[in-house]
Amino acid sequence: MKHITSDQMWPPPDDWEEVVILWEDIMRTGSRLPINQILEWLETAPGGEYHLHGFESTEGFSFRFRNPADATHFRLRWL
């Protein structure tokens, strides 16, 4: 998938599908490794565009996807 940065577009359009992963969920594994795995997976996963931003400053990560099917694929893989 293609990462769209905040420099390229802010805010992301309202019609993009949001998926939130909380730090609480990440820390359950005992390491920060899952976020690195998620980012690596996104680089090679088929699909369209996504945007990544902090969720509620320190609560976790907000992933937004242009294509709702990409958001569903992401949820099935990581949540």
C-alpha positions in Angstrom: 0.0 0.0 0.0 1.1 3.5 -0.5 1.6 5.7 2.6 0.2 9.1 2.3 1.9 11.4 4.8 0.5 14.3 6.7 2.7 16.6 4.7 1.0 15.4 1.5 -2.5 15.6 2.9 -4.0 16.8 6.2 -6.6 16.1 7.4 -7.4 12.9 5.5 -10.8 13.0 3.9 -13.7 12.1 6.1 -14.8 9.3 3.8 -11.5 7.3 4.5 -12.1 4.3 6.7 -10.4 4.6 10.2 -8.9 1.7 12.2 -7.4 2.5 15.6 -4.8 0.4 17.4 -4.4 1.4 21.0 -1.0 1.3 22.8 -2.8 -0.9 25.4 -3.2 -3.5 22.7 0.3 -3.2 21.5 1.8 -3.4 25.0 -0.1 -6.6 25.7 2.6 -8.4 23.7 5.3 -7.0 25.9 7.2 -5.1 23.2 6.9 -2.4 20.5 7.6 -5.0 17.9 4.0 -5.3 16.6 4.0 -1.7 15.4 7.1 -2.4 13.4 5.6 -5.6 12.0 2.4 -3.6 11.1 4.4 -1.0 9.2 6.4 -3.6 7.3 3.2 -5.4 6.4 1.7 -2.2 5.1 4.7 -1.6 2.8 4.2 -4.9 1.0 0.4 -5.5 1.3 -1.6 -5.1 -1.9 -4.1 -2.3 -1.9 -4.5 1.5 -2.2 -3.5 4.3 0.0 -3.3 4.7 3.8 -2.6 7.5 6.2 -1.1 7.0 9.7 -1.5 9.4 12.6 -1.4 9.4 16.4 -4.7 8.7 18.0 -5.7 11.1 20.8 -2.0 12.2 21.1 -0.8 9.3 23.2 -3.5 6.6 23.0 -2.3 4.7 20.0 -2.3 4.9 16.2 -5.0 5.8 13.7 -4.7 4.1 10.4 -7.0 5.5 7.7 -7.6 3.8 4.4 -9.0 5.2 1.1 -10.5 1.9 0.2 -12.8 0.3 2.8 -11.7 -3.2 1.7 -8.1 -2.3 2.7 -9.4 -1.3 6.2 -11.2 -4.7 6.5 -8.1 -6.6 5.4 -6.1 -4.6 8.0 -8.6 -5.3 10.8 -8.6 -9.0 10.0 -4.8 -9.2 10.1 -4.1 -7.0 13.1 -7.1 -6.8 15.4 
